Amino acid sequence: MTELGGFHDRVARIDLSSGSVDYEPIDDEDARKYIGARGLGVKYVFENGPDVDPEGPENLLAFMNGPLTGSQVPMSGRIAVCTKSPLTGTVTDSHHGGWSGARLKWAGFDGLLFEGKADEPVYAVVEDGEVELRDAAHLWGSGVHETRDRLEEEVDGSYGKNLSLMAIGPGGENGVKYACIMNEDDRASGRGGTGCVMGSKNLKAVVVKSTTKMPKPADQETFREGHQQAMKAIQESDVTAPNEGGLSMYGTNVLMNIGEEMDGLPTKNAQYTSTESMREAEGVDIDAERVSGENVRENILVDEPTCHSCPVACKKEVEVQTMHKGEEMNVRTESYEYESAYALGPNSGHTDRDAVALMIERCNDVGVDTIETGNMMAMAMEMSEQGKLEEGDLEWGDYETMIDMIDRIGRREDDLADLLAEGPRRVADRKDAQDNSLAVKGQTIAAYDPRCMKGMGIGYATSNRGACHLRGYTPAAEILGIPEKVDPYEWEGKGELTAAFQDLHAISDSFDICKFNAFAEGIEEYVSQYNGMTGLDVSEDELMEAGERIYNLERYYNNLAGFDGADDSLPDRFLEDGIRGQGASEGEYCELEEMKEEYYEHRGWVDGVVPDEKLDELGIDMGPGTGVSAGDSPAPADD
């Protein structure tokens, strides 16, 4: 057991096959080595084994908070969902904000571990340190929003006061490989198919009921000093300053116009690096500004809610009235984000602001990842243009069909929807369409073009959960100059920079606090708040080593699951013989092999594999080891 501050020392292990619930403590050494949330969740998944079928009952689904979750620490409302991904076959962790993580902590838990598969649909109710399974047959087939409303009444609580919800929609029920888990505020554990795993277990929802019971720091004075320092940094940052900073004013979508101006916005399935380049080349009416944070704020913003303990309030709630196939639609949704707008808009060949809002709302209700959904439709559009889809066609920018396709994918209603529900890797394999996919390890890229931002190139390639901007957010340095400005077009040094961001984000994900704090805070603020809460006395170097340990544990899991350096790849169109950048990125491509060499050397890996000496160095003393020595030579490159 652990007596560290910030922990309840209580995890529920729920066997859905038998309906039994057991409660167990947290090993003190694990809490010290892996921090919490992402780190501890990945360790539980590792111990469950890397060879499990992601959609089989033997896969583990872990809902984890961290030692800082639900506290006074700024932006400490996150929760991690850890499992083996049905989309990629890698270990994955997917986080969402709002109040679910804080409320789980307040309800007396550090985590919930779901095993097995229920015979019939169930939902879990968490309250006062206990977990109860209840029948959910009447909810199966319902969208997330209907589920939310019905469970609020059934559990006799109130969202925003004492109740939080984490639920799947038809996407998760029907095994869409990129189905997500949504909370009551349209926040998503979006990437990696966590909702697909939840659906495979016949688990419709997790409802958490609790009043506010913030954890008390073990070292009040150290915590107070760290909290004051963190708040000062947030308030003085041009990015996070409440009611002034770009993130606070425009949300994540503040980056839309910036990415466009840099020619770093993948457009038309990344055939172009901006909408301007597409407009000039094809003479089409497309303009990223129409779906930008500035346009949203000026025209359709209706509210700016926030997550637990967050002064930034980056969430932008919008309301639109639009026509869809002759029917007037009124939509209000909370999550008009940069990544969602990119994938469902410019990368799919259009920039209709209100149609994007409607598609985001549909994705949230069906319970599918907005990034993967938009990118899958862009892939299908390109394949249609090339005559590769016998199941049906999608035309560039046809947002009317896209809107309906979201529901069709979630319910696998027809051959085309059923195919697209399988995700980019399976579609590419079945249709010999690797050239049309923007995926790395089976997950598609985010809204940062690696021909422009070279750090994202090595970041996508080496992400442990498939292409992802949130494993190591190098645009902080490449765009915003945090902690210092670096040239986005320069590849040298990006391997080491990416590794540093990856380790830092492994720490914040394990605390579990929002990554946006890293636009203002650094390791100094992290150490003081962590030490204050837990009562530990770790140094900056020791905390960074914990982040490195977590990242290496994930890579070790993937190595045991069959992944190595050959999987640290990028779509061909971003490489030297692919499609060069345009405009401000004229002629650019991503120097991936050079960056991989630099990255592996810094990590101490051999061709993408963690050598046993590295495992020993970091104190990772589980599993069989990879059998690779640091003295081994990397495999020769393919001719």
C-alpha positions in Angstrom: 0.0 0.0 0.0 1.0 3.6 -0.3 0.7 6.4 2.2 1.7 9.2 -0.3 -0.5 12.3 -0.3 -2.8 12.6 -3.2 -3.8 8.9 -3.2 -6.7 7.1 -1.7 -4.8 3.9 -2.0 -7.9 2.3 -3.4 -8.5 0.8 -6.9 -11.6 -1.2 -7.9 -11.1 -4.3 -10.0 -14.4 -5.1 -11.7 -14.8 -8.5 -13.3 -17.6 -7.9 -15.8 -17.9 -11.6 -16.6 -18.8 -12.6 -13.1 -20.1 -9.2 -11.9 -17.7 -9.3 -8.9 -15.9 -6.2 -7.6 -12.7 -6.3 -5.5 -10.8 -3.5 -4.0 -7.0 -3.3 -3.8 -4.3 -0.9 -2.6 -1.6 0.7 -4.7 1.9 -0.6 -4.4 4.0 2.1 -2.9 7.0 1.5 -5.2 4.7 1.6 -8.2 3.3 4.9 -7.0 6.8 6.4 -6.7 8.1 5.0 -10.0 5.1 5.5 -12.2 3.4 8.5 -10.5 -0.2 7.7 -11.3 -2.9 8.0 -14.0 -1.1 7.2 -17.3 2.0 5.7 -15.7 0.2 3.4 -13.3 -2.5 2.7 -15.9 0.1 1.5 -18.5 1.7 -0.6 -15.8 -1.6 -2.4 -15.1 -2.1 -2.9 -18.8 1.5 -4.2 -19.2 1.0 -6.7 -16.3 -2.1 -7.9 -18.1 0.1 -8.9 -21.1 0.8 -7.4 -24.5 -0.5 -10.4 -26.4 -4.2 -10.0 -25.6 -6.9 -9.4 -28.2 -7.9 -5.7 -27.8 -11.6 -6.6 -28.3 -11.4 -9.8 -26.3 -12.6 -10.1 -22.7 -9.0 -10.6 -21.5 -8.1 -7.0 -22.4 -7.9 -4.6 -19.5 -9.7 -1.2 -19.5 -8.3 1.1 -16.8 -9.8 4.4 -15.8 -7.1 6.2 -13.7 -6.6 9.5 -12.0 -3.3 10.8 -10.6 -2.0 12.3 -7.3 -2.8 15.9 -8.4 -6.2 15.1 -10.0 -9.1 16.8 -8.3 -6.9 19.1 -6.3 -6.3 22.9 -6.3 -3.5 22.4 -8.8 -4.4 24.4 -12.0 -6.0 22.3 -14.7 -6.1 19.1 -12.6 -9.4 17.8 -14.0 -8.1 15.1 -16.3 -8.6 11.3 -16.3 -6.6 8.7 -18.2 -8.2 5.6 -20.0 -5.5 3.0 -20.6 -5.8 -0.2 -22.6 -4.5 -2.1 -25.6 -5.8 -0.3 -28.7 -8.0 -2.0 -31.3 -7.0 0.6 -33.8 -3.3 0.3 -33.6 -2.5 -2.9 -31.6 -0.2 -0.7 -29.3 -0.7 0.3 -25.7 -2.8 3.4 -25.6 -3.9 6.0 -23.1 -6.5 8.6 -23.9 -7.4 11.4 -21.6 -10.4 13.8 -21.2 -11.0 16.9 -19.2 -14.2 18.2 -17.5 -15.0 16.8 -14.1 -14.9 13.0 -14.4 -11.3 12.6 -13.1 -11.8 14.9 -10.2 -15.1 13.3 -9.3 -13.6 9.8 -9.4 -11.0 11.0 -6.9 -13.6 12.6 -4.7 -15.6 9.4 -4.8 -12.7 7.7 -3.1 -10.8 6.0 -6.0 -7.4 6.2 -7.7 -8.7 3.9 -10.5 -11.2 1.5 -11.9 -9.9 -1.7 -13.7 -12.5 -3.4 -15.9 -11.9 -7.0 -16.9 -13.9 -9.6 -18.7 -17.2 -9.1 -20.6 -20.7 -8.8 -19.2 -23.3 -11.2 -20.6 -25.7 -8.3 -21.1 -25.1 -4.5 -21.3 -24.4 -2.9 -17.9 -23.3 0.4 -16.5 -21.3 1.1 -13.4 -22.2 3.5 -10.6 -19.3 4.8 -8.4 -20.1 6.4 -5.1 -18.6 6.6 -1.6 -15.8 4.2 -2.3 -18.0 1.5 -3.8 -18.8 0.3 -7.4 -22.2 -1.2 -8.4 -23.1 -2.7 -11.8 -26.6 -2.1 -13.1 -28.6 -3.3 -16.1 -28.1 -1.1 -19.2 -30.1 -3.1 -21.8 -32.5 -0.2 -22.1 -29.7 2.2 -23.0 -28.0 0.0 -25.6 -28.3 1.6 -29.0 -28.8 5.1 -27.6 -26.6 8.0 -28.4 -24.3 9.5 -25.8 -26.6 12.5 -25.2 -29.7 10.4 -24.6 -27.7 8.1 -22.3 -26.5 11.2 -20.4 -30.0 12.5 -19.8 -31.5 9.1 -18.8 -28.7 8.3 -16.4 -28.9 11.6 -14.7 -32.5 10.8 -13.8 -31.8 7.1 -12.9 -28.9 7.8 -10.6 -30.7 10.8 -9.1 -27.9 13.3 -9.4 -27.1 16.5 -11.3 -24.3 17.1 -13.8 -22.2 20.1 -12.8 -23.0 19.5 -9.1 -22.5 15.9 -7.9 -22.5 13.7 -11.0 -20.2 12.8 -13.9 -20.7 10.4 -16.8 -18.3 8.5 -19.1 -20.3 6.7 -21.8 -20.1 5.2 -25.3 -22.5 5.6 -28.2 -23.4 3.3 -31.1 -19.8 3.6 -32.3 -18.5 1.8 -29.3 -21.3 -0.7 -29.3 -20.7 -1.6 -32.9 -17.0 -2.0 -32.7 -15.9 1.1 -34.6 -12.1 0.9 -34.2 -11.8 4.6 -33.3 -14.9 4.8 -31.1 -14.3 7.1 -28.1 -15.6 7.6 -24.6 -17.5 10.8 -24.0 -18.3 12.6 -20.7 -21.3 14.7 -19.9 -19.6 17.9 -21.3 -18.7 16.6 -24.7 -15.1 15.9 -23.6 -13.7 12.8 -25.2 -11.1 10.1 -24.5 -11.0 10.2 -28.3 -8.0 8.5 -29.7 -7.1 4.8 -30.0 -10.5 3.2 -29.8 -11.0 3.2 -26.0 -14.8 3.3 -26.7 -14.5 0.2 -28.9 -12.9 -1.7 -26.0 -15.6 -0.5 -23.7 -18.3 -1.7 -26.1 -16.6 -5.1 -26.5 -17.1 -5.5 -22.8 -20.8 -4.6 -22.9 -20.1 -1.7 -20.6 -22.3 1.3 -21.6 -21.3 3.9 -19.1 -19.5 4.7 -15.9 -21.4 7.2 -13.6 -19.5 8.8 -10.8 -21.4 10.5 -7.9 -19.6 12.6 -5.4 -19.6 16.0 -3.8 -16.3 18.1 -3.8 -13.7 16.5 -1.5 -10.3 17.9 -2.7 -7.2 16.0 -1.5 -5.1 17.6 1.2 -1.4 18.2 0.4 1.0 16.3 2.6 3.4 19.3 2.7 1.1 22.3 2.8 3.9 24.9 2.6 5.7 23.4 -0.4 2.3 22.9 -2.1 1.3 26.5 -1.4 4.5 27.9 -2.8 4.2 25.7 -5.9 0.6 26.6 -6.5 1.3 30.3 -6.3 4.2 30.0 -8.7 2.1 28.0 -11.2 -0.8 30.5 -11.1 1.6 33.3 -11.6 3.1 31.6 -14.7 -0.3 30.9 -16.1 -1.5 34.5 -15.6 1.6 36.0 -17.2 1.7 33.7 -20.3 0.6 35.1 -23.6 -1.0 31.7 -24.3 -2.8 30.9 -21.1 -3.6 34.3 -19.4 -7.3 34.2 -18.4 -9.4 36.3 -20.7 -6.3 37.5 -22.6 -4.2 34.7 -23.8 -4.8 33.1 -27.2 -5.9 29.8 -25.7 -8.2 31.5 -23.3 -9.8 33.8 -26.0 -10.1 31.4 -28.9 -9.5 27.9 -27.5 -7.3 25.3 -29.3 -8.7 26.7 -32.6 -6.5 29.7 -32.2 -4.0 27.6 -34.2 -6.1 27.4 -37.4 -5.0 30.7 -38.8 -1.5 30.3 -37.5 -1.2 26.8 -39.2 -2.6 28.2 -42.4 -0.2 31.2 -42.5 2.8 28.8 -41.9 1.6 26.5 -44.7 1.5 23.8 -42.0 -2.2 22.9 -42.2 -2.7 19.5 -44.0 -5.4 20.1 -46.5 -7.2 17.7 -48.9 -5.8 14.6 -47.2 -2.5 16.4 -46.9 -2.1 16.9 -50.7 -1.6 20.6 -49.8 -0.1 22.3 -46.8 -2.7 25.0 -46.6 -6.2 25.9 -47.9 -4.6 28.8 -49.8 -2.3 26.4 -51.7 -5.4 24.3 -52.6 -7.4 27.3 -53.6 -4.6 28.6 -55.9 -3.9 25.2 -57.5 -7.6 24.2 -58.0 -9.5 27.4 -58.1 -11.9 26.2 -55.4 -13.7 28.2 -52.7 -11.9 27.1 -49.5 -10.5 29.3 -46.7 -9.3 28.1 -43.3 -10.2 31.4 -41.7 -13.9 30.4 -41.9 -13.4 27.6 -39.4 -10.9 29.5 -37.2 -11.1 30.3 -33.5 -11.4 34.0 -34.4 -14.4 33.4 -36.7 -16.0 31.1 -34.2 -15.7 33.6 -31.4 -17.1 36.4 -33.4 -20.1 34.6 -34.9 -21.3 31.4 -33.1 -19.8 31.4 -29.6 -22.4 31.2 -26.8 -20.5 30.1 -23.7 -17.1 29.5 -22.3 -17.4 26.7 -19.7 -14.3 25.3 -17.9 -12.9 22.1 -16.4 -12.2 21.5 -12.8 -9.7 24.0 -11.3 -8.9 25.7 -14.6 -8.5 29.5 -14.9 -7.9 29.3 -18.7 -11.4 28.2 -19.9 -10.3 27.1 -23.4 -13.6 25.3 -24.1 -15.7 27.2 -26.6 -19.4 26.2 -26.7 -21.1 27.1 -30.0 -24.6 27.2 -31.3 -25.5 27.1 -35.0 -28.7 27.0 -37.1 -28.0 25.4 -40.4 -29.9 23.6 -43.2 -29.1 19.9 -43.8 -30.9 18.3 -46.8 -33.9 20.7 -46.5 -34.2 20.4 -42.7 -33.3 23.3 -40.4 -30.9 22.0 -37.7 -30.2 23.7 -34.4 -27.0 22.4 -32.8 -25.3 23.4 -29.6 -22.0 21.7 -28.8 -19.0 22.4 -26.5 -16.1 21.0 -28.5 -15.3 23.1 -31.6 -11.6 22.2 -31.4 -8.7 22.8 -33.8 -8.1 19.1 -34.5 -11.8 18.4 -35.1 -12.2 21.4 -37.3 -9.1 20.5 -39.3 -10.1 16.9 -40.0 -13.7 17.4 -40.7 -13.0 20.7 -42.6 -9.9 21.6 -44.6 -8.5 18.0 -44.7 -11.8 16.9 -46.2 -11.8 19.6 -48.7 -14.2 22.3 -47.4 -14.4 25.0 -44.8 -18.1 25.3 -44.0 -18.1 26.5 -40.4 -21.6 25.5 -39.4 -21.4 22.1 -41.1 -18.2 21.4 -39.1 -20.2 22.2 -35.9 -22.9 19.8 -36.9 -20.4 17.1 -37.6 -18.6 17.5 -34.3 -22.0 17.2 -32.5 -22.8 14.1 -34.5 -19.4 12.5 -33.7 -19.8 13.3 -30.0 -23.3 11.7 -29.9 -22.3 8.6 -31.9 -19.1 8.4 -29.9 -16.4 8.4 -32.6 -13.1 10.2 -32.7 -13.5 13.5 -34.7 -9.9 13.4 -35.9 -10.0 9.8 -37.2 -13.6 10.2 -38.6 -12.6 13.3 -40.6 -9.4 11.7 -41.8 -11.1 8.5 -42.7 -13.5 10.4 -44.9 -10.7 12.3 -46.5 -9.0 9.0 -47.2 -12.2 7.7 -48.8 -12.6 10.8 -50.9 -9.1 10.4 -52.3 -9.7 6.7 -52.9 -13.0 7.5 -54.6 -11.3 9.9 -56.9 -8.9 7.1 -57.9 -11.6 4.5 -58.3 -10.5 2.3 -55.4 -13.9 2.1 -53.6 -16.4 -0.4 -54.9 -18.5 0.2 -51.8 -19.5 3.7 -52.7 -18.1 7.1 -53.4 -17.4 10.3 -51.4 -16.6 13.5 -53.2 -14.2 16.2 -51.9 -16.0 18.7 -49.7 -19.4 17.0 -49.7 -20.2 17.9 -46.2 -23.9 17.0 -46.6 -22.9 13.3 -47.2 -20.2 13.6 -44.5 -22.8 14.6 -41.9 -24.9 11.5 -42.6 -21.8 9.3 -42.9 -21.0 9.8 -39.3 -24.2 8.0 -38.2 -23.7 5.4 -40.8 -20.2 4.6 -39.6 -21.3 4.5 -36.0 -24.0 1.9 -36.8 -22.1 0.2 -39.7 -25.2 0.7 -41.8 -23.8 -0.2 -45.2 -20.8 -1.6 -46.9 -18.9 1.7 -47.2 -19.6 2.7 -43.6 -18.7 -0.8 -42.4 -15.4 -0.5 -44.2 -14.5 2.9 -42.9 -15.4 1.9 -39.4 -12.3 -0.4 -39.5 -9.8 2.4 -39.5 -7.1 3.4 -42.0 -4.7 0.5 -41.6 -7.3 -2.2 -42.4 -8.8 -0.1 -45.2 -5.4 0.4 -46.7 -4.6 -3.3 -46.5 -7.9 -4.4 -48.0 -7.9 -1.9 -50.8 -4.1 -1.7 -51.5 -4.5 2.0 -50.5 -1.4 2.6 -48.3 -0.7 5.7 -50.5 -4.0 7.2 -49.4 -3.5 6.7 -45.6 -2.2 9.4 -43.2 -1.7 6.8 -40.5 1.3 5.9 -38.4 0.9 2.5 -36.6 -2.8 2.6 -37.7 -3.7 6.0 -36.3 -3.9 9.2 -38.4 -2.0 12.4 -37.9 -3.3 15.6 -36.3 -3.4 19.1 -37.7 0.4 19.7 -37.9 2.1 19.1 -41.2 5.5 17.5 -40.8 6.8 19.1 -43.9 6.5 22.4 -42.0 7.0 21.4 -38.4 9.8 18.8 -38.5 9.4 18.0 -34.8 6.0 16.7 -35.4 7.4 14.4 -38.0 9.6 12.5 -35.6 6.9 12.9 -32.9 4.3 11.2 -35.1 6.7 8.4 -36.0 7.9 7.6 -32.5 4.6 8.1 -30.6 3.8 5.0 -28.6 0.1 5.2 -29.5 0.2 5.9 -33.2 0.4 9.3 -34.9 -0.3 11.8 -32.1 0.5 15.5 -31.4 -0.1 15.0 -27.6 2.8 12.5 -26.9 5.4 15.3 -27.5 4.0 18.7 -28.4 7.0 20.2 -30.3 4.8 23.0 -31.9 5.1 24.6 -28.4 8.7 25.4 -29.4 8.2 25.5 -33.2 5.2 27.9 -33.2 4.9 29.5 -29.8 8.5 29.6 -28.7 8.0 27.6 -25.5 10.4 27.1 -23.7 12.4 28.7 -26.5 11.8 29.3 -30.2 13.2 26.8 -32.7 13.1 26.9 -36.5 10.2 24.6 -37.5 11.9 23.8 -40.8 15.2 22.6 -39.2 15.4 18.9 -38.5 18.6 18.9 -36.5 18.0 18.8 -32.7 14.4 17.7 -33.1 15.0 14.2 -32.0 16.3 15.3 -28.6 13.6 18.0 -28.4 10.9 15.5 -29.1 12.1 13.1 -26.5 12.2 15.8 -23.9 8.6 16.8 -24.6 7.5 13.2 -24.6 9.0 12.6 -21.1 7.5 15.9 -19.8 4.0 15.0 -21.1 4.3 11.5 -19.6 4.7 13.3 -16.3 1.7 15.6 -16.7 -0.4 12.8 -18.0 0.5 10.8 -14.9 -0.3 13.7 -12.5 -3.1 13.9 -14.4 -3.2 17.5 -15.4 -3.9 19.3 -18.7 -1.0 19.6 -21.1 -1.9 23.2 -21.7 -0.3 24.1 -18.4 3.1 23.4 -20.2 2.5 26.6 -22.2 3.2 28.4 -18.9 4.6 26.0 -16.3 7.8 23.9 -16.4 9.5 21.1 -14.5 10.2 23.5 -11.5 6.5 24.1 -11.0 5.7 20.4 -11.5 8.2 19.3 -8.9 7.0 21.7 -6.2 3.4 20.9 -6.6 4.0 17.1 -6.8 6.3 17.1 -3.7 3.8 19.3 -1.9 0.9 17.0 -2.6 2.7 13.6 -2.0 5.2 14.6 0.7 8.1 13.3 -1.4 11.3 15.2 -2.0 12.1 14.3 -5.7 14.4 16.5 -7.7 13.8 17.8 -11.2 16.1 15.1 -12.7 14.3 12.4 -10.7 10.9 13.5 -12.0 12.1 13.7 -15.6 13.6 10.1 -15.1 10.1 9.0 -14.1 8.7 10.4 -17.3 11.4 8.6 -19.3 10.6 5.4 -17.4 6.9 5.6 -18.4 7.7 6.3 -22.0 10.2 3.4 -22.1 7.6 1.1 -20.4 5.1 1.9 -23.2 7.8 1.3 -25.9 8.8 -2.0 -24.2 5.1 -3.1 -24.2 4.9 -2.3 -28.0 8.2 -4.2 -28.6 6.8 -7.3 -27.0 3.7 -6.8 -29.1 5.8 -6.9 -32.3 6.6 -3.2 -33.0 10.1 -1.9 -33.8 11.9 0.8 -35.7 10.2 -0.2 -39.0 6.9 0.9 -37.5 8.3 4.4 -36.6 7.4 5.6 -40.1 5.5 8.4 -41.8 3.1 8.4 -44.8 5.1 8.6 -48.0 3.6 11.9 -49.1 5.6 13.6 -46.3 8.9 12.2 -47.3 11.5 13.2 -49.9 9.8 11.4 -52.8 6.3 12.5 -51.8 4.4 15.7 -52.1 6.6 18.8 -51.3 5.2 21.6 -49.2 3.8 24.7 -50.9 3.7 28.4 -50.1 5.8 29.2 -47.0 6.7 25.5 -46.9 7.7 25.5 -50.6 9.7 22.4 -51.5 9.9 21.1 -47.9 9.7 17.5 -46.9 10.3 15.6 -43.6 13.9 14.3 -43.0 12.6 11.3 -41.0 15.6 9.0 -41.2 18.0 11.6 -40.0 15.8 12.5 -37.1 15.2 8.8 -36.2 18.9 8.2 -35.9 19.3 11.3 -33.7 16.3 10.3 -31.6 17.3 6.6 -31.1 20.8 7.7 -30.1 19.4 10.0 -27.5 16.9 7.5 -26.2 19.5 4.7 -26.1 17.3 2.4 -28.2 18.4 0.0 -30.9 16.3 0.3 -34.1 13.2 1.3 -32.1 13.7 -1.4 -29.4 14.4 -0.7 -25.8 17.6 -2.7 -24.9 17.7 -4.7 -21.7 20.4 -2.4 -20.3 18.0 0.6 -20.6 15.3 -1.3 -18.8 17.8 -2.0 -16.0 18.9 1.6 -15.9 15.4 2.8 -15.5 14.4 0.1 -13.0 11.8 -1.5 -15.2 12.0 -5.0 -13.7 9.0 -6.8 -15.2 8.4 -8.9 -18.2 10.9 -11.0 -20.1 13.0 -8.2 -21.5 13.3 -7.5 -25.2 16.4 -9.6 -25.6 18.2 -6.7 -27.3 21.5 -5.4 -26.1 22.7 -1.8 -26.4 25.7 -3.2 -28.3 23.5 -4.7 -31.0 23.6 -3.1 -34.4 20.4 -1.7 -35.9 18.9 -3.7 -38.7 20.0 -2.5 -42.2 17.7 -0.2 -43.9 15.6 -1.4 -46.8 17.0 -0.7 -50.2 
